[in-house]
């Protein structure tokens, strides 16, 4: 991260500004990135904001009518697995809320809280499912999503 950082979050951006020349990371983003390296390797996808690993999640006017977009403000994004469509989806997702003047809630659920039968679990571990992509990812024309499993990783932890 070759950019300079500053102590203030600044004004809420109206567009994705982290790709602009001279973009400045704030203290919360830097601390978050450092802590993230303790649990894994932060990754970004070339199909999403040129592979940036730190992204501002903000409502934008040009995406307010796009369902299933974390930047759409008219739709409840609902519970989901981040980047579930991708064959190299992450094991962890880090979120930092720098400002929340509207007191909007952020909810999450852990797979550890969900009880399923061993038969259903085995079915969900099979790579038999086509999962649509978040429209924020810019994929090539005619891209066919690979088949994925719903559950992955350690059987005992899923």
C-alpha positions in Angstrom: 0.0 0.0 0.0 2.0 2.9 -1.3 -0.5 5.5 -0.5 -0.2 8.0 2.4 -2.6 7.8 5.3 -4.4 10.3 7.4 -6.2 10.3 10.8 -9.7 11.3 9.6 -12.3 9.3 7.7 -13.2 12.5 5.8 -16.5 13.0 4.0 -18.6 10.1 2.8 -17.6 9.5 -0.8 -20.3 9.7 -3.4 -18.5 7.3 -5.8 -15.8 4.6 -5.4 -12.8 6.9 -4.8 -10.2 4.3 -3.8 -9.1 3.9 -7.4 -8.4 7.6 -7.9 -4.8 8.7 -8.0 -3.6 10.1 -4.7 -6.3 8.1 -2.7 -5.4 8.3 1.0 -6.0 5.4 3.5 -7.4 6.5 6.9 -6.2 5.1 10.2 -9.1 2.6 10.6 -8.3 1.1 7.2 -4.7 0.7 8.0 -5.3 -0.9 11.4 -7.9 -3.2 9.8 -5.5 -4.3 7.1 -2.8 -5.0 9.7 -5.1 -7.1 11.9 -6.4 -9.0 8.9 -2.9 -10.3 8.1 -3.0 -12.1 11.5 -5.8 -14.4 10.4 -5.0 -14.8 6.7 -3.8 -13.3 3.5 -5.9 -10.3 2.3 -7.0 -10.8 -1.3 -8.8 -8.8 -4.0 -10.3 -9.9 -7.3 -9.3 -8.3 -10.5 -13.0 -8.3 -11.5 -13.8 -6.1 -8.6 -12.3 -2.6 -8.3 -9.1 -3.6 -10.0 -8.2 -6.1 -7.2 -8.2 -3.6 -4.3 -8.2 -5.4 -1.0 -9.7 -2.5 0.9 -13.0 -1.3 -0.5 -15.4 1.4 0.6 -18.9 -0.1 0.8 -21.2 2.9 0.2 -24.6 3.5 -1.4 -24.1 5.1 -4.8 -26.8 6.7 -7.0 -25.8 4.9 -10.1 -26.3 1.5 -8.4 -29.3 2.2 -6.2 -31.7 0.2 -8.4 -29.3 -2.8 -8.8 -30.4 -5.8 -6.7 -27.7 -7.9 -5.0 -25.3 -5.1 -4.9 -23.6 -4.0 -1.7 -23.7 -0.5 -3.2 -27.4 -0.4 -3.9 -29.4 1.5 -1.3 -33.0 0.6 -2.2 -32.7 -3.2 -1.6 -31.9 -5.3 1.4 -28.8 -7.3 0.5 -29.8 -10.1 2.8 -27.7 -12.8 4.3 -25.2 -14.2 1.8 -21.7 -15.6 1.5 -19.4 -13.0 0.1 -18.1 -13.8 -3.4 -19.7 -17.3 -3.1 -19.7 -17.6 -6.9 -15.9 -17.5 -7.1 -13.9 -20.7 -7.1 -11.3 -18.9 -4.9 -13.7 -17.3 -2.4 -12.3 -16.1 0.9 -12.5 -17.9 4.2 -12.8 -14.7 6.1 -14.4 -11.3 5.5 -13.4 -8.2 7.5 -15.7 -5.3 8.0 -15.0 -1.9 9.6 -17.7 0.7 10.0 -16.1 4.1 10.1 -19.2 6.1 10.2 -22.9 5.2 10.7 -24.9 8.4 11.2 -28.0 6.6 10.2 -27.6 3.9 12.8 -28.1 1.3 10.1 -27.6 -2.3 11.5 -25.1 -4.8 10.3 -26.1 -8.4 10.9 -24.1 -11.6 10.5 -24.5 -15.2 11.3 -21.9 -17.9 11.8 -22.3 -21.4 10.3 -21.5 -22.6 13.8 -25.0 -21.6 14.8 -26.7 -23.6 12.1 -27.5 -27.3 12.8 -27.9 -29.6 9.7 -28.0 -33.3 9.2 -24.9 -35.2 8.0 -26.8 -36.1 4.8 -27.6 -32.5 4.0 -24.1 -31.4 4.9 -22.6 -34.0 2.5 -24.9 -32.6 -0.3 -23.8 -29.1 0.4 -20.1 -30.0 0.3 -20.5 -31.3 -3.3 -19.6 -28.9 -6.1 -23.1 -29.1 -7.7 -24.3 -25.6 -7.4 -24.2 -22.6 -9.8 -24.1 -19.4 -7.8 -24.7 -16.0 -9.5 -22.1 -13.2 -9.1 -22.6 -9.9 -7.4 -23.0 -7.4 -10.2 -20.2 -5.3 -8.8 -17.8 -7.8 -10.3 -17.1 -7.0 -13.9 -16.9 -10.4 -15.7 -16.2 -11.0 -19.4 -19.2 -11.4 -21.8 -20.4 -14.9 -21.9 -18.8 -15.9 -18.6 -20.1 -19.1 -17.3 -19.9 -19.5 -13.5 -18.2 -22.7 -12.3 -20.1 -25.2 -10.2 -19.3 -24.7 -6.5 -20.2 -26.2 -3.2 -22.2 -24.3 -0.7 -20.1 -25.5 2.2 -16.3 -25.8 1.9 -13.3 -26.1 4.2 -13.2 -28.2 7.3 -16.0 -30.7 7.6 -16.0 -30.4 11.4 -16.3 -26.6 11.4 -19.1 -26.4 8.8 
